[in-house]
Amino acid sequence: MKFKNGPVKIIAVVIAAILLGVCVYFGFPRLLRAFGFLVSLFLPFILGYVFSMLVNPLADKLQRRLKLPRGVSAVLVLV
């Protein structure tokens, strides 16, 4: 269906803009709430992974230099 340059095209564009604005107004908070829920679910695991990646090099260095067992060096790093 091809619109001519006239009032039908202008009305269709205005209605589409209004519908888009309504969808964004009502849908965006729900999207943010869902994203916040997912972040709150996975954030402890992500932080744990990042923290373990930061601790591993220091624990390896303690293990090699001081000849400590792996568990002891990891505990020393955490303390």
PyMOL Python script that loads the backbone (N, CA, C, O; Angstrom):
from pymol import cmd

cmd.read_pdbstr("""\
ATOM      1  N   MET A   1       0.844  -1.163   0.000  1.00  0.00           N
ATOM      2  CA  MET A   1       0.000   0.000   0.000  1.00  0.00           C
ATOM      3  C   MET A   1       0.893   1.231   0.000  1.00  0.00           C
ATOM      4  O   MET A   1       1.712   1.413   0.901  1.00  0.00           O
ATOM      5  N   LYS A   2       0.738   2.042  -0.975  1.00  0.00           N
ATOM      6  CA  LYS A   2       1.568   3.225  -1.109  1.00  0.00           C
ATOM      7  C   LYS A   2       0.726   4.460  -0.820  1.00  0.00           C
ATOM      8  O   LYS A   2      -0.329   4.674  -1.417  1.00  0.00           O
ATOM      9  N   PHE A   3       1.229   5.276   0.125  1.00  0.00           N
ATOM     10  CA  PHE A   3       0.518   6.500   0.477  1.00  0.00           C
ATOM     11  C   PHE A   3       0.957   7.623  -0.440  1.00  0.00           C
ATOM     12  O   PHE A   3       2.127   7.735  -0.805  1.00  0.00           O
ATOM     13  N   LYS A   4       0.020   8.427  -0.793  1.00  0.00           N
ATOM     14  CA  LYS A   4       0.353   9.630  -1.550  1.00  0.00           C
ATOM     15  C   LYS A   4       0.781  10.711  -0.565  1.00  0.00           C
ATOM     16  O   LYS A   4       0.512  10.617   0.633  1.00  0.00           O
ATOM     17  N   ASN A   5       1.429  11.708  -1.069  1.00  0.00           N
ATOM     18  CA  ASN A   5       1.798  12.837  -0.209  1.00  0.00           C
ATOM     19  C   ASN A   5       0.532  13.611   0.105  1.00  0.00           C
ATOM     20  O   ASN A   5       0.059  14.426  -0.687  1.00  0.00           O
ATOM     21  N   GLY A   6       0.018  13.339   1.247  1.00  0.00           N
ATOM     22  CA  GLY A   6      -1.227  14.009   1.618  1.00  0.00           C
ATOM     23  C   GLY A   6      -1.533  13.767   3.070  1.00  0.00           C
ATOM     24  O   GLY A   6      -0.663  13.378   3.849  1.00  0.00           O
ATOM     25  N   PRO A   7      -2.782  14.002   3.431  1.00  0.00           N
ATOM     26  CA  PRO A   7      -3.161  13.895   4.837  1.00  0.00           C
ATOM     27  C   PRO A   7      -3.083  12.465   5.384  1.00  0.00           C
ATOM     28  O   PRO A   7      -2.865  12.278   6.581  1.00  0.00           O
ATOM     29  N   VAL A   8      -3.254  11.470   4.537  1.00  0.00           N
ATOM     30  CA  VAL A   8      -3.209  10.083   5.015  1.00  0.00           C
ATOM     31  C   VAL A   8      -1.801   9.743   5.518  1.00  0.00           C
ATOM     32  O   VAL A   8      -1.651   9.104   6.559  1.00  0.00           O
ATOM     33  N   LYS A   9      -0.798  10.157   4.798  1.00  0.00           N
ATOM     34  CA  LYS A   9       0.587   9.893   5.202  1.00  0.00           C
ATOM     35  C   LYS A   9       0.920  10.645   6.487  1.00  0.00           C
ATOM     36  O   LYS A   9       1.568  10.088   7.373  1.00  0.00           O
ATOM     37  N   ILE A  10       0.501  11.869   6.602  1.00  0.00           N
ATOM     38  CA  ILE A  10       0.778  12.663   7.794  1.00  0.00           C
ATOM     39  C   ILE A  10       0.094  12.047   9.009  1.00  0.00           C
ATOM     40  O   ILE A  10       0.702  11.948  10.075  1.00  0.00           O
ATOM     41  N   ILE A  11      -1.155  11.635   8.863  1.00  0.00           N
ATOM     42  CA  ILE A  11      -1.896  11.021   9.965  1.00  0.00           C
ATOM     43  C   ILE A  11      -1.245   9.699  10.369  1.00  0.00           C
ATOM     44  O   ILE A  11      -1.140   9.403  11.559  1.00  0.00           O
ATOM     45  N   ALA A  12      -0.807   8.900   9.391  1.00  0.00           N
ATOM     46  CA  ALA A  12      -0.167   7.617   9.696  1.00  0.00           C
ATOM     47  C   ALA A  12       1.139   7.827  10.463  1.00  0.00           C
ATOM     48  O   ALA A  12       1.433   7.082  11.398  1.00  0.00           O
ATOM     49  N   VAL A  13       1.913   8.823  10.080  1.00  0.00           N
ATOM     50  CA  VAL A  13       3.171   9.103  10.766  1.00  0.00           C
ATOM     51  C   VAL A  13       2.910   9.597  12.184  1.00  0.00           C
ATOM     52  O   VAL A  13       3.623   9.209  13.110  1.00  0.00           O
ATOM     53  N   VAL A  14       1.912  10.436  12.367  1.00  0.00           N
ATOM     54  CA  VAL A  14       1.582  10.943  13.698  1.00  0.00           C
ATOM     55  C   VAL A  14       1.094   9.814  14.594  1.00  0.00           C
ATOM     56  O   VAL A  14       1.491   9.738  15.757  1.00  0.00           O
ATOM     57  N   ILE A  15       0.246   8.942  14.076  1.00  0.00           N
ATOM     58  CA  ILE A  15      -0.253   7.808  14.870  1.00  0.00           C
ATOM     59  C   ILE A  15       0.888   6.866  15.224  1.00  0.00           C
ATOM     60  O   ILE A  15       0.945   6.368  16.348  1.00  0.00           O
ATOM     61  N   ALA A  16       1.798   6.613  14.287  1.00  0.00           N
ATOM     62  CA  ALA A  16       2.952   5.749  14.562  1.00  0.00           C
ATOM     63  C   ALA A  16       3.849   6.371  15.633  1.00  0.00           C
ATOM     64  O   ALA A  16       4.354   5.660  16.501  1.00  0.00           O
ATOM     65  N   ALA A  17       4.051   7.678  15.581  1.00  0.00           N
ATOM     66  CA  ALA A  17       4.879   8.351  16.586  1.00  0.00           C
ATOM     67  C   ALA A  17       4.220   8.294  17.956  1.00  0.00           C
ATOM     68  O   ALA A  17       4.901   8.089  18.961  1.00  0.00           O
ATOM     69  N   ILE A  18       2.900   8.472  18.009  1.00  0.00           N
ATOM     70  CA  ILE A  18       2.187   8.398  19.282  1.00  0.00           C
ATOM     71  C   ILE A  18       2.264   6.988  19.853  1.00  0.00           C
ATOM     72  O   ILE A  18       2.510   6.819  21.048  1.00  0.00           O
ATOM     73  N   LEU A  19       2.058   5.973  19.016  1.00  0.00           N
ATOM     74  CA  LEU A  19       2.143   4.584  19.476  1.00  0.00           C
ATOM     75  C   LEU A  19       3.541   4.241  19.970  1.00  0.00           C
ATOM     76  O   LEU A  19       3.699   3.545  20.973  1.00  0.00           O
ATOM     77  N   LEU A  20       4.540   4.724  19.272  1.00  0.00           N
ATOM     78  CA  LEU A  20       5.921   4.488  19.704  1.00  0.00           C
ATOM     79  C   LEU A  20       6.188   5.165  21.050  1.00  0.00           C
ATOM     80  O   LEU A  20       6.820   4.571  21.923  1.00  0.00           O
ATOM     81  N   GLY A  21       5.723   6.373  21.222  1.00  0.00           N
ATOM     82  CA  GLY A  21       5.898   7.070  22.492  1.00  0.00           C
ATOM     83  C   GLY A  21       5.189   6.364  23.637  1.00  0.00           C
ATOM     84  O   GLY A  21       5.734   6.275  24.737  1.00  0.00           O
ATOM     85  N   VAL A  22       3.986   5.860  23.398  1.00  0.00           N
ATOM     86  CA  VAL A  22       3.244   5.138  24.434  1.00  0.00           C
ATOM     87  C   VAL A  22       3.948   3.835  24.784  1.00  0.00           C
ATOM     88  O   VAL A  22       4.056   3.485  25.959  1.00  0.00           O
ATOM     89  N   CYS A  23       4.423   3.120  23.783  1.00  0.00           N
ATOM     90  CA  CYS A  23       5.130   1.863  24.030  1.00  0.00           C
ATOM     91  C   CYS A  23       6.414   2.104  24.831  1.00  0.00           C
ATOM     92  O   CYS A  23       6.730   1.342  25.745  1.00  0.00           O
ATOM     93  N   VAL A  24       7.134   3.139  24.496  1.00  0.00           N
ATOM     94  CA  VAL A  24       8.359   3.450  25.231  1.00  0.00           C
ATOM     95  C   VAL A  24       8.024   3.884  26.652  1.00  0.00           C
ATOM     96  O   VAL A  24       8.719   3.504  27.594  1.00  0.00           O
ATOM     97  N   TYR A  25       6.968   4.674  26.815  1.00  0.00           N
ATOM     98  CA  TYR A  25       6.598   5.178  28.141  1.00  0.00           C
ATOM     99  C   TYR A  25       6.205   4.038  29.082  1.00  0.00           C
ATOM    100  O   TYR A  25       6.588   4.033  30.252  1.00  0.00           O
ATOM    101  N   PHE A  26       5.442   3.079  28.569  1.00  0.00           N
ATOM    102  CA  PHE A  26       4.989   1.981  29.419  1.00  0.00           C
ATOM    103  C   PHE A  26       5.940   0.784  29.399  1.00  0.00           C
ATOM    104  O   PHE A  26       5.968   0.013  30.359  1.00  0.00           O
ATOM    105  N   GLY A  27       6.700   0.615  28.353  1.00  0.00           N
ATOM    106  CA  GLY A  27       7.557  -0.552  28.236  1.00  0.00           C
ATOM    107  C   GLY A  27       8.949  -0.374  28.811  1.00  0.00           C
ATOM    108  O   GLY A  27       9.542  -1.338  29.294  1.00  0.00           O
ATOM    109  N   PHE A  28       9.479   0.829  28.770  1.00  0.00           N
ATOM    110  CA  PHE A  28      10.847   1.065  29.231  1.00  0.00           C
ATOM    111  C   PHE A  28      11.032   0.789  30.722  1.00  0.00           C
ATOM    112  O   PHE A  28      12.030   0.173  31.097  1.00  0.00           O
ATOM    113  N   PRO A  29      10.105   1.222  31.593  1.00  0.00           N
ATOM    114  CA  PRO A  29      10.283   0.870  33.020  1.00  0.00           C
ATOM    115  C   PRO A  29      10.266  -0.640  33.267  1.00  0.00           C
ATOM    116  O   PRO A  29      11.011  -1.141  34.109  1.00  0.00           O
ATOM    117  N   ARG A  30       9.429  -1.352  32.544  1.00  0.00           N
ATOM    118  CA  ARG A  30       9.410  -2.815  32.688  1.00  0.00           C
ATOM    119  C   ARG A  30      10.716  -3.423  32.203  1.00  0.00           C
ATOM    120  O   ARG A  30      11.235  -4.365  32.803  1.00  0.00           O
ATOM    121  N   LEU A  31      11.235  -2.887  31.130  1.00  0.00           N
ATOM    122  CA  LEU A  31      12.515  -3.370  30.616  1.00  0.00           C
ATOM    123  C   LEU A  31      13.638  -3.088  31.608  1.00  0.00           C
ATOM    124  O   LEU A  31      14.492  -3.945  31.840  1.00  0.00           O
ATOM    125  N   LEU A  32      13.643  -1.901  32.191  1.00  0.00           N
ATOM    126  CA  LEU A  32      14.652  -1.569  33.202  1.00  0.00           C
ATOM    127  C   LEU A  32      14.510  -2.451  34.440  1.00  0.00           C
ATOM    128  O   LEU A  32      15.508  -2.879  35.019  1.00  0.00           O
ATOM    129  N   ARG A  33      13.268  -2.722  34.845  1.00  0.00           N
ATOM    130  CA  ARG A  33      13.041  -3.577  36.007  1.00  0.00           C
ATOM    131  C   ARG A  33      13.544  -4.985  35.734  1.00  0.00           C
ATOM    132  O   ARG A  33      14.160  -5.597  36.607  1.00  0.00           O
ATOM    133  N   ALA A  34      13.292  -5.516  34.532  1.00  0.00           N
ATOM    134  CA  ALA A  34      13.770  -6.849  34.174  1.00  0.00           C
ATOM    135  C   ALA A  34      15.297  -6.879  34.119  1.00  0.00           C
ATOM    136  O   ALA A  34      15.919  -7.838  34.578  1.00  0.00           O
ATOM    137  N   PHE A  35      15.898  -5.831  33.558  1.00  0.00           N
ATOM    138  CA  PHE A  35      17.361  -5.754  33.495  1.00  0.00           C
ATOM    139  C   PHE A  35      17.959  -5.658  34.896  1.00  0.00           C
ATOM    140  O   PHE A  35      18.975  -6.291  35.183  1.00  0.00           O
ATOM    141  N   GLY A  36      17.333  -4.871  35.767  1.00  0.00           N
ATOM    142  CA  GLY A  36      17.798  -4.757  37.147  1.00  0.00           C
ATOM    143  C   GLY A  36      17.685  -6.078  37.890  1.00  0.00           C
ATOM    144  O   GLY A  36      18.552  -6.417  38.695  1.00  0.00           O
ATOM    145  N   PHE A  37      16.620  -6.823  37.622  1.00  0.00           N
ATOM    146  CA  PHE A  37      16.458  -8.135  38.250  1.00  0.00           C
ATOM    147  C   PHE A  37      17.549  -9.091  37.789  1.00  0.00           C
ATOM    148  O   PHE A  37      18.112  -9.828  38.599  1.00  0.00           O
ATOM    149  N   LEU A  38      17.849  -9.083  36.496  1.00  0.00           N
ATOM    150  CA  LEU A  38      18.909  -9.955  35.985  1.00  0.00           C
ATOM    151  C   LEU A  38      20.264  -9.569  36.555  1.00  0.00           C
ATOM    152  O   LEU A  38      21.069 -10.437  36.894  1.00  0.00           O
ATOM    153  N   VAL A  39      20.518  -8.274  36.661  1.00  0.00           N
ATOM    154  CA  VAL A  39      21.790  -7.818  37.233  1.00  0.00           C
ATOM    155  C   VAL A  39      21.886  -8.243  38.690  1.00  0.00           C
ATOM    156  O   VAL A  39      22.938  -8.701  39.135  1.00  0.00           O
ATOM    157  N   SER A  40      20.796  -8.095  39.437  1.00  0.00           N
ATOM    158  CA  SER A  40      20.831  -8.490  40.846  1.00  0.00           C
ATOM    159  C   SER A  40      21.005  -9.993  41.005  1.00  0.00           C
ATOM    160  O   SER A  40      21.550 -10.450  42.010  1.00  0.00           O
ATOM    161  N   LEU A  41      20.546 -10.771  40.019  1.00  0.00           N
ATOM    162  CA  LEU A  41      20.740 -12.221  40.075  1.00  0.00           C
ATOM    163  C   LEU A  41      22.182 -12.621  39.802  1.00  0.00           C
ATOM    164  O   LEU A  41      22.739 -13.466  40.504  1.00  0.00           O
ATOM    165  N   PHE A  42      22.782 -12.023  38.794  1.00  0.00           N
ATOM    166  CA  PHE A  42      24.090 -12.468  38.329  1.00  0.00           C
ATOM    167  C   PHE A  42      25.254 -11.647  38.858  1.00  0.00           C
ATOM    168  O   PHE A  42      26.403 -12.049  38.678  1.00  0.00           O
ATOM    169  N   LEU A  43      25.007 -10.518  39.499  1.00  0.00           N
ATOM    170  CA  LEU A  43      26.082  -9.662  39.970  1.00  0.00           C
ATOM    171  C   LEU A  43      27.009 -10.354  40.971  1.00  0.00           C
ATOM    172  O   LEU A  43      28.223 -10.185  40.863  1.00  0.00           O
ATOM    173  N   PRO A  44      26.504 -11.121  41.935  1.00  0.00           N
ATOM    174  CA  PRO A  44      27.446 -11.792  42.848  1.00  0.00           C
ATOM    175  C   PRO A  44      28.387 -12.753  42.131  1.00  0.00           C
ATOM    176  O   PRO A  44      29.560 -12.858  42.488  1.00  0.00           O
ATOM    177  N   PHE A  45      27.876 -13.455  41.122  1.00  0.00           N
ATOM    178  CA  PHE A  45      28.717 -14.395  40.387  1.00  0.00           C
ATOM    179  C   PHE A  45      29.747 -13.667  39.533  1.00  0.00           C
ATOM    180  O   PHE A  45      30.895 -14.097  39.429  1.00  0.00           O
ATOM    181  N   ILE A  46      29.330 -12.567  38.927  1.00  0.00           N
ATOM    182  CA  ILE A  46      30.258 -11.783  38.102  1.00  0.00           C
ATOM    183  C   ILE A  46      31.347 -11.177  38.984  1.00  0.00           C
ATOM    184  O   ILE A  46      32.525 -11.208  38.626  1.00  0.00           O
ATOM    185  N   LEU A  47      30.959 -10.625  40.140  1.00  0.00           N
ATOM    186  CA  LEU A  47      31.951 -10.044  41.042  1.00  0.00           C
ATOM    187  C   LEU A  47      32.888 -11.118  41.593  1.00  0.00           C
ATOM    188  O   LEU A  47      34.085 -10.873  41.741  1.00  0.00           O
ATOM    189  N   GLY A  48      32.361 -12.297  41.896  1.00  0.00           N
ATOM    190  CA  GLY A  48      33.202 -13.390  42.369  1.00  0.00           C
ATOM    191  C   GLY A  48      34.208 -13.814  41.321  1.00  0.00           C
ATOM    192  O   GLY A  48      35.366 -14.084  41.638  1.00  0.00           O
ATOM    193  N   TYR A  49      33.768 -13.874  40.070  1.00  0.00           N
ATOM    194  CA  TYR A  49      34.675 -14.252  38.980  1.00  0.00           C
ATOM    195  C   TYR A  49      35.782 -13.212  38.814  1.00  0.00           C
ATOM    196  O   TYR A  49      36.955 -13.562  38.686  1.00  0.00           O
ATOM    197  N   VAL A  50      35.407 -11.943  38.817  1.00  0.00           N
ATOM    198  CA  VAL A  50      36.397 -10.873  38.657  1.00  0.00           C
ATOM    199  C   VAL A  50      37.369 -10.877  39.825  1.00  0.00           C
ATOM    200  O   VAL A  50      38.573 -10.711  39.634  1.00  0.00           O
ATOM    201  N   PHE A  51      36.851 -11.066  41.036  1.00  0.00           N
ATOM    202  CA  PHE A  51      37.707 -11.085  42.211  1.00  0.00           C
ATOM    203  C   PHE A  51      38.671 -12.267  42.171  1.00  0.00           C
ATOM    204  O   PHE A  51      39.835 -12.132  42.547  1.00  0.00           O
ATOM    205  N   SER A  52      38.191 -13.422  41.716  1.00  0.00           N
ATOM    206  CA  SER A  52      39.086 -14.583  41.627  1.00  0.00           C
ATOM    207  C   SER A  52      40.157 -14.371  40.556  1.00  0.00           C
ATOM    208  O   SER A  52      41.287 -14.834  40.710  1.00  0.00           O
ATOM    209  N   MET A  53      39.811 -13.678  39.480  1.00  0.00           N
ATOM    210  CA  MET A  53      40.812 -13.393  38.455  1.00  0.00           C
ATOM    211  C   MET A  53      41.865 -12.415  38.977  1.00  0.00           C
ATOM    212  O   MET A  53      43.017 -12.458  38.545  1.00  0.00           O
ATOM    213  N   LEU A  54      41.481 -11.547  39.892  1.00  0.00           N
ATOM    214  CA  LEU A  54      42.443 -10.615  40.478  1.00  0.00           C
ATOM    215  C   LEU A  54      43.298 -11.285  41.550  1.00  0.00           C
ATOM    216  O   LEU A  54      44.456 -10.908  41.733  1.00  0.00           O
ATOM    217  N   VAL A  55      42.754 -12.264  42.257  1.00  0.00           N
ATOM    218  CA  VAL A  55      43.462 -12.912  43.361  1.00  0.00           C
ATOM    219  C   VAL A  55      44.438 -13.971  42.850  1.00  0.00           C
ATOM    220  O   VAL A  55      45.494 -14.170  43.451  1.00  0.00           O
ATOM    221  N   ASN A  56      44.110 -14.647  41.765  1.00  0.00           N
ATOM    222  CA  ASN A  56      44.930 -15.760  41.276  1.00  0.00           C
ATOM    223  C   ASN A  56      46.398 -15.396  41.036  1.00  0.00           C
ATOM    224  O   ASN A  56      47.262 -16.150  41.485  1.00  0.00           O
ATOM    225  N   PRO A  57      46.732 -14.319  40.375  1.00  0.00           N
ATOM    226  CA  PRO A  57      48.160 -14.025  40.159  1.00  0.00           C
ATOM    227  C   PRO A  57      48.935 -13.814  41.459  1.00  0.00           C
ATOM    228  O   PRO A  57      50.074 -14.261  41.592  1.00  0.00           O
ATOM    229  N   LEU A  58      48.313 -13.139  42.401  1.00  0.00           N
ATOM    230  CA  LEU A  58      48.994 -12.908  43.670  1.00  0.00           C
ATOM    231  C   LEU A  58      49.155 -14.214  44.452  1.00  0.00           C
ATOM    232  O   LEU A  58      50.193 -14.433  45.077  1.00  0.00           O
ATOM    233  N   ALA A  59      48.150 -15.071  44.424  1.00  0.00           N
ATOM    234  CA  ALA A  59      48.256 -16.364  45.100  1.00  0.00           C
ATOM    235  C   ALA A  59      49.319 -17.236  44.432  1.00  0.00           C
ATOM    236  O   ALA A  59      50.051 -17.947  45.120  1.00  0.00           O
ATOM    237  N   ASP A  60      49.411 -17.192  43.111  1.00  0.00           N
ATOM    238  CA  ASP A  60      50.460 -17.948  42.408  1.00  0.00           C
ATOM    239  C   ASP A  60      51.847 -17.455  42.810  1.00  0.00           C
ATOM    240  O   ASP A  60      52.761 -18.251  43.026  1.00  0.00           O
ATOM    241  N   LYS A  61      51.991 -16.144  42.907  1.00  0.00           N
ATOM    242  CA  LYS A  61      53.290 -15.586  43.285  1.00  0.00           C
ATOM    243  C   LYS A  61      53.673 -16.014  44.704  1.00  0.00           C
ATOM    244  O   LYS A  61      54.819 -16.387  44.953  1.00  0.00           O
ATOM    245  N   LEU A  62      52.712 -15.959  45.635  1.00  0.00           N
ATOM    246  CA  LEU A  62      52.994 -16.406  47.002  1.00  0.00           C
ATOM    247  C   LEU A  62      53.331 -17.896  47.032  1.00  0.00           C
ATOM    248  O   LEU A  62      54.203 -18.332  47.784  1.00  0.00           O
ATOM    249  N   GLN A  63      52.641 -18.653  46.222  1.00  0.00           N
ATOM    250  CA  GLN A  63      52.860 -20.101  46.194  1.00  0.00           C
ATOM    251  C   GLN A  63      54.264 -20.422  45.680  1.00  0.00           C
ATOM    252  O   GLN A  63      54.924 -21.320  46.203  1.00  0.00           O
ATOM    253  N   ARG A  64      54.719 -19.700  44.668  1.00  0.00           N
ATOM    254  CA  ARG A  64      56.048 -19.964  44.113  1.00  0.00           C
ATOM    255  C   ARG A  64      57.158 -19.425  45.004  1.00  0.00           C
ATOM    256  O   ARG A  64      58.150 -20.112  45.253  1.00  0.00           O
ATOM    257  N   ARG A  65      56.991 -18.193  45.485  1.00  0.00           N
ATOM    258  CA  ARG A  65      58.070 -17.560  46.247  1.00  0.00           C
ATOM    259  C   ARG A  65      58.245 -18.158  47.639  1.00  0.00           C
ATOM    260  O   ARG A  65      59.363 -18.445  48.066  1.00  0.00           O
ATOM    261  N   LEU A  66      57.133 -18.343  48.338  1.00  0.00           N
ATOM    262  CA  LEU A  66      57.206 -18.794  49.718  1.00  0.00           C
ATOM    263  C   LEU A  66      56.986 -20.293  49.877  1.00  0.00           C
ATOM    264  O   LEU A  66      57.024 -20.812  50.992  1.00  0.00           O
ATOM    265  N   LYS A  67      56.759 -20.986  48.772  1.00  0.00           N
ATOM    266  CA  LYS A  67      56.518 -22.433  48.773  1.00  0.00           C
ATOM    267  C   LYS A  67      55.351 -22.807  49.689  1.00  0.00           C
ATOM    268  O   LYS A  67      55.403 -23.803  50.412  1.00  0.00           O
ATOM    269  N   LEU A  68      54.306 -21.991  49.643  1.00  0.00           N
ATOM    270  CA  LEU A  68      53.115 -22.252  50.438  1.00  0.00           C
ATOM    271  C   LEU A  68      52.150 -23.132  49.645  1.00  0.00           C
ATOM    272  O   LEU A  68      52.142 -23.091  48.414  1.00  0.00           O
ATOM    273  N   PRO A  69      51.342 -23.925  50.341  1.00  0.00           N
ATOM    274  CA  PRO A  69      50.286 -24.650  49.630  1.00  0.00           C
ATOM    275  C   PRO A  69      49.284 -23.673  49.013  1.00  0.00           C
ATOM    276  O   PRO A  69      49.144 -22.536  49.462  1.00  0.00           O
ATOM    277  N   ARG A  70      48.614 -24.129  48.004  1.00  0.00           N
ATOM    278  CA  ARG A  70      47.694 -23.239  47.254  1.00  0.00           C
ATOM    279  C   ARG A  70      46.596 -22.679  48.150  1.00  0.00           C
ATOM    280  O   ARG A  70      46.280 -21.493  48.054  1.00  0.00           O
ATOM    281  N   GLY A  71      46.018 -23.482  49.001  1.00  0.00           N
ATOM    282  CA  GLY A  71      44.938 -23.009  49.871  1.00  0.00           C
ATOM    283  C   GLY A  71      45.406 -21.941  50.831  1.00  0.00           C
ATOM    284  O   GLY A  71      44.698 -20.963  51.067  1.00  0.00           O
ATOM    285  N   VAL A  72      46.603 -22.119  51.393  1.00  0.00           N
ATOM    286  CA  VAL A  72      47.136 -21.141  52.339  1.00  0.00           C
ATOM    287  C   VAL A  72      47.434 -19.824  51.636  1.00  0.00           C
ATOM    288  O   VAL A  72      47.148 -18.754  52.174  1.00  0.00           O
ATOM    289  N   SER A  73      48.002 -19.897  50.448  1.00  0.00           N
ATOM    290  CA  SER A  73      48.320 -18.652  49.735  1.00  0.00           C
ATOM    291  C   SER A  73      47.064 -17.915  49.331  1.00  0.00           C
ATOM    292  O   SER A  73      47.037 -16.685  49.354  1.00  0.00           O
ATOM    293  N   ALA A  74      46.013 -18.648  48.958  1.00  0.00           N
ATOM    294  CA  ALA A  74      44.759 -17.980  48.602  1.00  0.00           C
ATOM    295  C   ALA A  74      44.142 -17.318  49.824  1.00  0.00           C
ATOM    296  O   ALA A  74      43.605 -16.215  49.724  1.00  0.00           O
ATOM    297  N   VAL A  75      44.213 -17.975  50.978  1.00  0.00           N
ATOM    298  CA  VAL A  75      43.673 -17.381  52.208  1.00  0.00           C
ATOM    299  C   VAL A  75      44.473 -16.143  52.598  1.00  0.00           C
ATOM    300  O   VAL A  75      43.889 -15.146  53.022  1.00  0.00           O
ATOM    301  N   LEU A  76      45.802 -16.188  52.462  1.00  0.00           N
ATOM    302  CA  LEU A  76      46.624 -15.024  52.786  1.00  0.00           C
ATOM    303  C   LEU A  76      46.279 -13.836  51.883  1.00  0.00           C
ATOM    304  O   LEU A  76      46.247 -12.690  52.331  1.00  0.00           O
ATOM    305  N   VAL A  77      46.027 -14.125  50.627  1.00  0.00           N
ATOM    306  CA  VAL A  77      45.672 -13.052  49.698  1.00  0.00           C
ATOM    307  C   VAL A  77      44.330 -12.455  50.080  1.00  0.00           C
ATOM    308  O   VAL A  77      44.165 -11.235  50.048  1.00  0.00           O
ATOM    309  N   LEU A  78      43.374 -13.292  50.441  1.00  0.00           N
ATOM    310  CA  LEU A  78      42.058 -12.784  50.809  1.00  0.00           C
ATOM    311  C   LEU A  78      42.103 -11.968  52.099  1.00  0.00           C
ATOM    312  O   LEU A  78      41.371 -10.991  52.249  1.00  0.00           O
ATOM    313  N   VAL A  79      42.961 -12.373  53.019  1.00  0.00           N
ATOM    314  CA  VAL A  79      43.074 -11.640  54.291  1.00  0.00           C
ATOM    315  C   VAL A  79      43.730 -10.304  54.010  1.00  0.00           C
ATOM    316  O   VAL A  79      43.932  -9.510  54.929  1.00  0.00           O
TER     317      VAL A  79
END
""", "prot")
cmd.dss("prot")
cmd.show_as("cartoon", "prot")
cmd.util.cbc("prot")
cmd.orient("prot")
